[in-house]
Amino acid sequence: MTALTFLGQMGIVLMLGLAAFGSSVGIGAAGQSAAGAWGKAGKAGKQLNFTYIILLGMPISQTLYAMIVMNKLGQVLQNSEIAIANAGLIFGIGLATGLGEMLSAWMQGMIGAAGIRSLSESEGKGFAFLLIAMGIVETVGIFAMVFLLGMVPALPAAA
């Protein structure tokens, strides 16, 4: 293995790790808000709100987006010549995708946490607006995936 191959592999590993970190932090933030809201509702004798699950689960998708880019870059690494010639690009794609997905998931979780508090205090009003807000930040993760997939070096056509 050359140092350049290692550089490309490191970019892929960082990408998935950063995206998973962002998803975990986002889910954790929204999950804490949901737990607090459920506790408050339970204490008041109210029914627990299932829609909180939707808001706390949304940040997981960014890890999936990173995995899609990881699979495409993994194919590139199978061709040593292209992988070595584009090691810096592969590393950069990995790092940029990882950061984009991490921050998208993290901020989505923060919006979800605030949204859960809002729903708890407003008796469920505004759910559609919260989904729209979370969808906007989700779009950043989708754009990161799509735009960076477009930068992946092309492989030669199979014979």
DOZANU-62782 format. One record per residue: x, y, z of N, C-alpha, C, O in turn; residue in three letters. Coordinates in nm, 3 decimals, decimal comma, padded with zeros to 5 digits. Layout:
<recs>
X:Y:Z:X:Y:Z:X:Y:Z:X:Y:Z:ALA
...
</recs>
This chain:
<recs>
00,085:-00,118:00,000:00,000:00,000:00,000:00,089:00,124:00,000:00,185:00,133:00,076:MET
00,057:00,217:-00,085:00,133:00,340:-00,091:00,073:00,442:00,004:-00,040:00,428:00,052:THR
00,152:00,545:00,031:00,102:00,655:00,116:-00,018:00,723:00,052:-00,108:00,769:00,122:ALA
-00,020:00,729:-00,080:-00,132:00,793:-00,148:-00,260:00,709:-00,137:-00,369:00,764:-00,119:LEU
-00,246:00,577:-00,147:-00,362:00,491:-00,127:-00,415:00,507:00,014:-00,536:00,514:00,036:THR
-00,323:00,513:00,110:-00,361:00,533:00,250:-00,437:00,664:00,267:-00,536:00,670:00,340:PHE
-00,392:00,770:00,201:-00,459:00,899:00,209:-00,603:00,890:00,160:-00,694:00,943:00,224:LEU
-00,625:00,822:00,049:-00,759:00,804:-00,003:-00,846:00,723:00,092:-00,962:00,757:00,115:GLY
-00,790:00,616:00,148:-00,864:00,534:00,243:-00,900:00,614:00,368:-01,010:00,601:00,421:GLN
-00,807:00,697:00,413:-00,831:00,778:00,533:-00,946:00,875:00,510:-01,025:00,900:00,601:MET
-00,956:00,931:00,391:-01,067:01,021:00,359:-01,201:00,950:00,369:-01,299:01,007:00,418:GLY
-01,205:00,827:00,323:-01,330:00,750:00,328:-01,368:00,718:00,472:-01,484:00,729:00,510:ILE
-01,270:00,678:00,551:-01,297:00,646:00,691:-01,343:00,770:00,767:-01,439:00,764:00,844:VAL
-01,276:00,882:00,744:-01,317:01,007:00,810:-01,459:01,046:00,771:-01,537:01,091:00,854:LEU
-01,492:01,027:00,645:-01,625:01,063:00,596:-01,733:00,991:00,675:-01,825:01,053:00,727:MET
-01,721:00,861:00,684:-01,824:00,783:00,752:-01,825:00,813:00,902:-01,931:00,823:00,963:LEU
-01,707:00,827:00,961:-01,699:00,857:01,104:-01,758:00,992:01,139:-01,831:01,003:01,238:GLY
-01,729:01,093:01,060:-01,784:01,227:01,086:-01,935:01,229:01,069:-02,007:01,290:01,149:LEU
-01,984:01,164:00,965:-02,129:01,160:00,943:-02,199:01,088:01,058:-02,302:01,134:01,107:ALA
-02,144:00,975:01,101:-02,204:00,900:01,212:-02,198:00,981:01,341:-02,291:00,976:01,421:ALA
-02,091:01,055:01,360:-02,080:01,142:01,478:-02,192:01,246:01,477:-02,260:01,266:01,578:PHE
-02,211:01,311:01,363:-02,317:01,412:01,352:-02,455:01,353:01,374:-02,538:01,413:01,443:GLY
-02,479:01,236:01,317:-02,609:01,170:01,337:-02,629:01,137:01,484:-02,738:01,157:01,538:SER
-02,526:01,086:01,548:-02,536:01,050:01,690:-02,564:01,171:01,778:-02,649:01,165:01,867:SER
-02,493:01,279:01,754:-02,513:01,400:01,834:-02,653:01,457:01,809:-02,722:01,497:01,903:VAL
-02,694:01,460:01,682:-02,827:01,512:01,650:-02,938:01,429:01,711:-03,033:01,483:01,768:GLY
-02,926:01,297:01,700:-03,026:01,208:01,759:-03,024:01,222:01,912:-03,129:01,221:01,976:ILE
-02,906:01,234:01,968:-02,895:01,249:02,113:-02,961:01,376:02,163:-03,031:01,375:02,264:GLY
-02,940:01,485:02,092:-03,001:01,613:02,134:-03,152:01,606:02,126:-03,222:01,645:02,220:ALA
-03,204:01,556:02,015:-03,349:01,546:02,000:-03,407:01,441:02,096:-03,517:01,459:02,148:ALA
-03,333:01,334:02,118:-03,379:01,230:02,210:-03,390:01,279:02,353:-03,483:01,242:02,425:GLY
-03,296:01,363:02,394:-03,304:01,420:02,528:-03,428:01,508:02,542:-03,496:01,504:02,645:GLN
-03,456:01,587:02,441:-03,577:01,671:02,445:-03,702:01,585:02,448:-03,797:01,615:02,521:SER
-03,704:01,479:02,369:-03,820:01,390:02,366:-03,840:01,325:02,502:-03,953:01,317:02,551:ALA
-03,733:01,279:02,564:-03,744:01,214:02,695:-03,802:01,311:02,798:-03,887:01,274:02,879:ALA
-03,754:01,435:02,794:-03,807:01,536:02,886:-03,954:01,565:02,860:-04,033:01,576:02,954:GLY
-03,991:01,577:02,734:-04,131:01,606:02,699:-04,222:01,489:02,737:-04,333:01,509:02,786:ALA
-04,174:01,365:02,713:-04,253:01,249:02,752:-04,271:01,242:02,903:-04,378:01,208:02,953:TRP
-04,163:01,273:02,976:-04,173:01,273:03,121:-04,274:01,375:03,172:-04,352:01,348:03,263:GLY
-04,270:01,492:03,111:-04,363:01,599:03,148:-04,508:01,559:03,116:-04,598:01,582:03,197:LYS
-04,529:01,499:03,000:-04,663:01,456:02,960:-04,712:01,343:03,050:-04,828:01,342:03,092:ALA
-04,624:01,249:03,079:-04,662:01,137:03,165:-04,700:01,183:03,304:-04,797:01,134:03,362:GLY
-04,624:01,276:03,357:-04,652:01,329:03,491:-04,787:01,400:03,493:-04,859:01,396:03,594:LYS
-04,822:01,465:03,382:-04,950:01,537:03,374:-05,066:01,444:03,337:-05,180:01,488:03,328:ALA
-05,036:01,316:03,316:-05,141:01,221:03,280:-05,185:01,231:03,135:-05,292:01,182:03,099:GLY
-05,103:01,294:03,050:-05,136:01,307:02,908:-05,078:01,192:02,828:-04,986:01,123:02,873:LYS
-05,133:01,172:02,710:-05,082:01,069:02,619:-04,944:01,112:02,567:-04,921:01,230:02,540:GLN
-04,851:01,015:02,553:-04,718:01,045:02,502:-04,724:01,065:02,351:-04,795:00,992:02,281:LEU
-04,650:01,162:02,302:-04,656:01,202:02,162:-04,558:01,121:02,077:-04,436:01,131:02,096:ASN
-04,611:01,042:01,984:-04,527:00,959:01,897:-04,450:01,043:01,795:-04,343:01,001:01,751:PHE
-04,501:01,159:01,757:-04,435:01,238:01,653:-04,293:01,279:01,692:-04,212:01,314:01,606:THR
-04,262:01,274:01,821:-04,126:01,306:01,863:-04,026:01,207:01,804:-03,911:01,242:01,777:TYR
-04,069:01,082:01,786:-03,981:00,979:01,727:-03,938:01,021:01,587:-03,822:01,001:01,549:ILE
-04,029:01,078:01,511:-03,997:01,122:01,375:-03,889:01,229:01,381:-03,792:01,223:01,306:ILE
-03,906:01,325:01,469:-03,810:01,435:01,478:-03,674:01,390:01,531:-03,571:01,440:01,487:LEU
-03,673:01,296:01,622:-03,544:01,255:01,676:-03,472:01,157:01,585:-03,350:01,143:01,593:LEU
-03,546:01,087:01,496:-03,483:00,991:01,407:-03,429:01,048:01,277:-03,348:00,984:01,210:GLY
-03,473:01,167:01,242:-03,434:01,221:01,111:-03,284:01,237:01,089:-03,239:01,217:00,976:MET
-03,203:01,271:01,189:-03,060:01,289:01,162:-02,983:01,163:01,123:-02,866:01,172:01,087:PRO
-03,045:01,048:01,128:-02,973:00,926:01,091:-02,946:00,917:00,941:-02,853:00,849:00,897:ILE
-03,027:00,987:00,862:-03,015:00,974:00,716:-02,880:01,023:00,664:-02,832:00,974:00,562:SER
-02,818:01,118:00,732:-02,690:01,169:00,683:-02,580:01,063:00,688:-02,489:01,066:00,606:GLN
-02,588:00,970:00,781:-02,492:00,860:00,782:-02,513:00,772:00,659:-02,417:00,721:00,600:THR
-02,638:00,754:00,621:-02,668:00,678:00,499:-02,611:00,749:00,376:-02,556:00,684:00,287:LEU
-02,624:00,880:00,370:-02,571:00,955:00,256:-02,419:00,937:00,246:-02,365:00,921:00,137:TYR
-02,351:00,940:00,360:-02,206:00,919:00,360:-02,172:00,777:00,315:-02,073:00,756:00,245:ALA
-02,254:00,682:00,353:-02,230:00,544:00,312:-02,243:00,530:00,159:-02,168:00,453:00,098:MET
-02,335:00,601:00,100:-02,351:00,597:-00,046:-02,224:00,650:-00,114:-02,175:00,589:-00,209:ILE
-02,171:00,761:-00,065:-02,046:00,816:-00,120:-01,931:00,720:-00,091:-01,844:00,700:-00,177:VAL
-01,929:00,661:00,028:-01,824:00,566:00,064:-01,821:00,449:-00,034:-01,714:00,407:-00,078:MET
-01,938:00,396:-00,068:-01,943:00,283:-00,162:-01,888:00,322:-00,299:-01,817:00,243:-00,361:ASN
-01,919:00,441:-00,345:-01,869:00,487:-00,476:-01,717:00,506:-00,471:-01,647:00,466:-00,563:LYS
-01,668:00,567:-00,363:-01,523:00,586:-00,351:-01,451:00,453:-00,331:-01,338:00,436:-00,376:LEU
-01,516:00,359:-00,266:-01,458:00,225:-00,249:-01,434:00,157:-00,382:-01,336:00,085:-00,399:GLY
-01,524:00,180:-00,478:-01,505:00,126:-00,613:-01,382:00,187:-00,678:-01,307:00,119:-00,748:GLN
-01,362:00,316:-00,656:-01,245:00,384:-00,713:-01,117:00,326:-00,654:-01,018:00,309:-00,725:VAL
-01,118:00,297:-00,524:-00,998:00,243:-00,459:-00,961:00,105:-00,513:-00,847:00,062:-00,495:LEU
-01,053:00,037:-00,576:-01,023:-00,095:-00,634:-00,932:-00,084:-00,756:-00,866:-00,181:-00,793:GLN
-00,928:00,034:-00,817:-00,840:00,059:-00,930:-00,721:00,139:-00,880:-00,729:00,261:-00,865:ASN
-00,610:00,071:-00,853:-00,493:00,133:-00,791:-00,442:00,255:-00,866:-00,407:00,356:-00,805:SER
-00,439:00,246:-00,997:-00,386:00,357:-01,078:-00,469:00,484:-01,059:-00,414:00,592:-01,038:GLU
-00,600:00,471:-01,068:-00,688:00,588:-01,052:-00,687:00,635:-00,907:-00,689:00,756:-00,881:ILE
-00,684:00,541:-00,812:-00,684:00,577:-00,670:-00,559:00,657:-00,634:-00,568:00,757:-00,563:ALA
-00,444:00,615:-00,683:-00,319:00,684:-00,653:-00,316:00,821:-00,721:-00,274:00,920:-00,661:ILE
-00,359:00,826:-00,847:-00,358:00,953:-00,921:-00,454:01,056:-00,861:-00,435:01,177:-00,878:ALA
-00,556:01,009:-00,791:-00,659:01,100:-00,736:-00,669:01,094:-00,585:-00,774:01,125:-00,529:ASN
-00,562:01,055:-00,517:-00,566:01,036:-00,372:-00,608:01,163:-00,298:-00,688:01,157:-00,205:ALA
-00,554:01,275:-00,338:-00,592:01,401:-00,272:-00,738:01,434:-00,293:-00,806:01,479:-00,201:GLY
-00,786:01,411:-00,415:-00,928:01,436:-00,445:-01,017:01,342:-00,363:-01,118:01,384:-00,308:LEU
-00,979:01,216:-00,356:-01,057:01,118:-00,279:-01,060:01,159:-00,132:-01,165:01,155:-00,067:ILE
-00,945:01,196:-00,079:-00,939:01,243:00,060:-01,028:01,365:00,080:-01,103:01,373:00,177:PHE
-01,019:01,460:-00,012:-01,099:01,582:-00,002:-01,248:01,554:-00,011:-01,326:01,613:00,064:GLY
-01,288:01,466:-00,101:-01,429:01,429:-00,113:-01,476:01,365:00,018:-01,584:01,395:00,068:ILE
-01,394:01,277:00,072:-01,429:01,212:00,197:-01,444:01,311:00,312:-01,541:01,306:00,386:GLY
-01,348:01,398:00,325:-01,352:01,497:00,433:-01,468:01,594:00,416:-01,540:01,622:00,512:LEU
-01,486:01,645:00,296:-01,595:01,741:00,271:-01,732:01,676:00,291:-01,822:01,737:00,348:ALA
-01,747:01,552:00,244:-01,874:01,483:00,264:-01,898:01,459:00,413:-02,008:01,481:00,463:THR
-01,795:01,414:00,482:-01,808:01,389:00,625:-01,847:01,513:00,703:-01,935:01,508:00,789:GLY
-01,783:01,625:00,673:-01,815:01,750:00,743:-01,956:01,798:00,708:-02,032:01,840:00,796:LEU
-01,991:01,791:00,579:-02,125:01,834:00,537:-02,234:01,751:00,603:-02,333:01,806:00,651:GLY
-02,216:01,620:00,604:-02,317:01,533:00,665:-02,318:01,547:00,817:-02,425:01,545:00,878:GLU
-02,202:01,562:00,877:-02,196:01,579:01,022:-02,272:01,702:01,066:-02,355:01,696:01,157:MET
-02,244:01,814:01,002:-02,308:01,939:01,043:-02,457:01,940:01,009:-02,537:01,995:01,085:LEU
-02,495:01,881:00,897:-02,636:01,872:00,861:-02,712:01,790:00,965:-02,818:01,832:01,011:SER
-02,658:01,675:01,003:-02,724:01,590:01,102:-02,729:01,656:01,239:-02,831:01,652:01,308:ALA
-02,619:01,717:01,277:-02,611:01,783:01,408:-02,715:01,895:01,417:-02,790:01,903:01,514:TRP
-02,718:01,981:01,316:-02,813:02,092:01,319:-02,957:02,043:01,305:-03,049:02,103:01,362:MET
-02,977:01,935:01,231:-03,110:01,879:01,221:-03,157:01,830:01,358:-03,273:01,847:01,394:GLN
-03,068:01,770:01,432:-03,102:01,727:01,567:-03,131:01,843:01,659:-03,219:01,834:01,745:GLY
-03,058:01,952:01,642:-03,084:02,071:01,725:-03,221:02,131:01,692:-03,294:02,173:01,782:MET
-03,256:02,134:01,565:-03,389:02,180:01,525:-03,495:02,084:01,581:-03,599:02,127:01,631:ILE
-03,467:01,955:01,571:-03,560:01,856:01,626:-03,579:01,872:01,775:-03,691:01,861:01,825:GLY
-03,471:01,899:01,848:-03,480:01,920:01,993:-03,566:02,041:02,024:-03,654:02,036:02,111:ALA
-03,542:02,150:01,954:-03,623:02,271:01,976:-03,767:02,246:01,934:-03,860:02,294:01,998:ALA
-03,784:02,171:01,827:-03,919:02,140:01,779:-03,997:02,055:01,878:-04,117:02,077:01,897:GLY
-03,931:01,960:01,939:-03,998:01,876:02,038:-04,041:01,961:02,158:-04,152:01,945:02,209:ILE
-03,954:02,050:02,202:-03,992:02,141:02,311:-04,111:02,226:02,268:-04,204:02,247:02,346:ARG
-04,108:02,275:02,145:-04,218:02,358:02,093:-04,349:02,280:02,088:-04,453:02,330:02,132:SER
-04,344:02,158:02,035:-04,465:02,076:02,028:-04,520:02,045:02,168:-04,641:02,044:02,190:LEU
-04,429:02,021:02,260:-04,468:01,990:02,397:-04,542:02,108:02,462:-04,639:02,090:02,535:SER
-04,493:02,227:02,433:-04,552:02,347:02,496:-04,674:02,399:02,421:-04,754:02,473:02,478:GLU
-04,690:02,362:02,294:-04,801:02,414:02,214:-04,909:02,310:02,188:-04,997:02,330:02,104:SER
-04,902:02,200:02,261:-04,997:02,090:02,245:-05,000:02,036:02,102:-05,107:02,006:02,048:GLU
-04,883:02,025:02,042:-04,869:01,962:01,911:-04,885:02,052:01,791:-04,882:02,004:01,677:GLY
-04,900:02,180:01,812:-04,919:02,271:01,698:-04,785:02,302:01,631:-04,683:02,320:01,698:LYS
-04,788:02,308:01,500:-04,669:02,349:01,424:-04,584:02,235:01,373:-04,472:02,259:01,326:GLY
-04,632:02,111:01,380:-04,551:01,997:01,337:-04,508:02,009:01,191:-04,393:01,980:01,158:PHE
-04,598:02,051:01,104:-04,563:02,065:00,961:-04,450:02,165:00,940:-04,362:02,142:00,858:ALA
-04,453:02,275:01,015:-04,347:02,375:01,003:-04,213:02,318:01,048:-04,109:02,348:00,990:PHE
-04,217:02,236:01,152:-04,093:02,174:01,201:-04,037:02,076:01,099:-03,916:02,070:01,078:LEU
-04,124:01,999:01,035:-04,078:01,908:00,931:-04,014:01,984:00,815:-03,914:01,941:00,758:LEU
-04,073:02,098:00,781:-04,015:02,181:00,673:-03,877:02,232:00,714:-03,783:02,225:00,635:ILE
-03,866:02,282:00,836:-03,736:02,332:00,883:-03,632:02,220:00,883:-03,518:02,241:00,842:ALA
-03,671:02,103:00,929:-03,577:01,990:00,930:-03,547:01,943:00,788:-03,436:01,896:00,760:MET
-03,645:01,954:00,700:-03,622:01,918:00,560:-03,524:02,010:00,491:-03,448:01,967:00,404:GLY
-03,526:02,136:00,529:-03,431:02,231:00,469:-03,288:02,193:00,504:-03,201:02,192:00,416:ILE
-03,262:02,162:00,630:-03,126:02,124:00,668:-03,092:01,985:00,614:-02,975:01,956:00,586:VAL
-03,192:01,899:00,597:-03,171:01,768:00,533:-03,123:01,789:00,389:-03,039:01,713:00,340:GLU
-03,176:01,890:00,324:-03,138:01,920:00,186:-02,990:01,952:00,175:-02,927:01,919:00,075:THR
-02,934:02,014:00,276:-02,790:02,042:00,275:-02,713:01,909:00,271:-02,616:01,897:00,196:VAL
-02,756:01,812:00,350:-02,691:01,681:00,348:-02,705:01,612:00,213:-02,612:01,549:00,164:GLY
-02,823:01,625:00,153:-02,845:01,566:00,020:-02,757:01,635:-00,084:-02,696:01,569:-00,168:ILE
-02,752:01,767:-00,078:-02,666:01,840:-00,172:-02,520:01,800:-00,156:-02,450:01,780:-00,255:PHE
-02,473:01,788:-00,032:-02,334:01,746:-00,010:-02,308:01,612:-00,077:-02,208:01,595:-00,146:ALA
-02,399:01,517:-00,057:-02,383:01,386:-00,116:-02,382:01,394:-00,269:-02,291:01,342:-00,334:MET
-02,481:01,459:-00,326:-02,496:01,462:-00,472:-02,380:01,538:-00,538:-02,321:01,490:-00,635:VAL
-02,349:01,655:-00,487:-02,244:01,735:-00,548:-02,108:01,668:-00,537:-02,029:01,672:-00,632:PHE
-02,080:01,606:-00,423:-01,950:01,542:-00,406:-01,943:01,409:-00,481:-01,835:01,368:-00,525:LEU
-02,056:01,341:-00,496:-02,056:01,222:-00,583:-02,018:01,261:-00,726:-01,952:01,184:-00,797:LEU
-02,059:01,380:-00,767:-02,026:01,427:-00,901:-01,878:01,454:-00,921:-01,832:01,468:-01,034:GLY
-01,803:01,460:-00,812:-01,659:01,484:-00,821:-01,575:01,355:-00,817:-01,454:01,358:-00,837:MET
-01,642:01,242:-00,792:-01,570:01,114:-00,784:-01,509:01,083:-00,920:-01,577:01,090:-01,022:VAL
-01,380:01,048:-00,922:-01,315:01,015:-01,049:-01,384:00,900:-01,121:-01,427:00,803:-01,060:PRO
-01,393:00,913:-01,251:-01,458:00,811:-01,333:-01,367:00,689:-01,345:-01,245:00,701:-01,354:ALA
-01,430:00,573:-01,345:-01,357:00,448:-01,366:-01,364:00,413:-01,515:-01,460:00,449:-01,583:LEU
-01,263:00,342:-01,565:-01,268:00,300:-01,706:-01,385:00,205:-01,728:-01,422:00,129:-01,639:PRO
-01,442:00,209:-01,846:-01,555:00,121:-01,879:-01,509:-00,024:-01,875:-01,397:-00,056:-01,916:ALA
-01,596:-00,112:-01,825:-01,564:-00,255:-01,818:-01,557:-00,312:-01,959:-01,634:-00,275:-02,047:ALA
-01,462:-00,402:-01,976:-01,443:-00,461:-02,110:-01,541:-00,569:-02,138:-01,538:-00,628:-02,246:ALA
</recs>
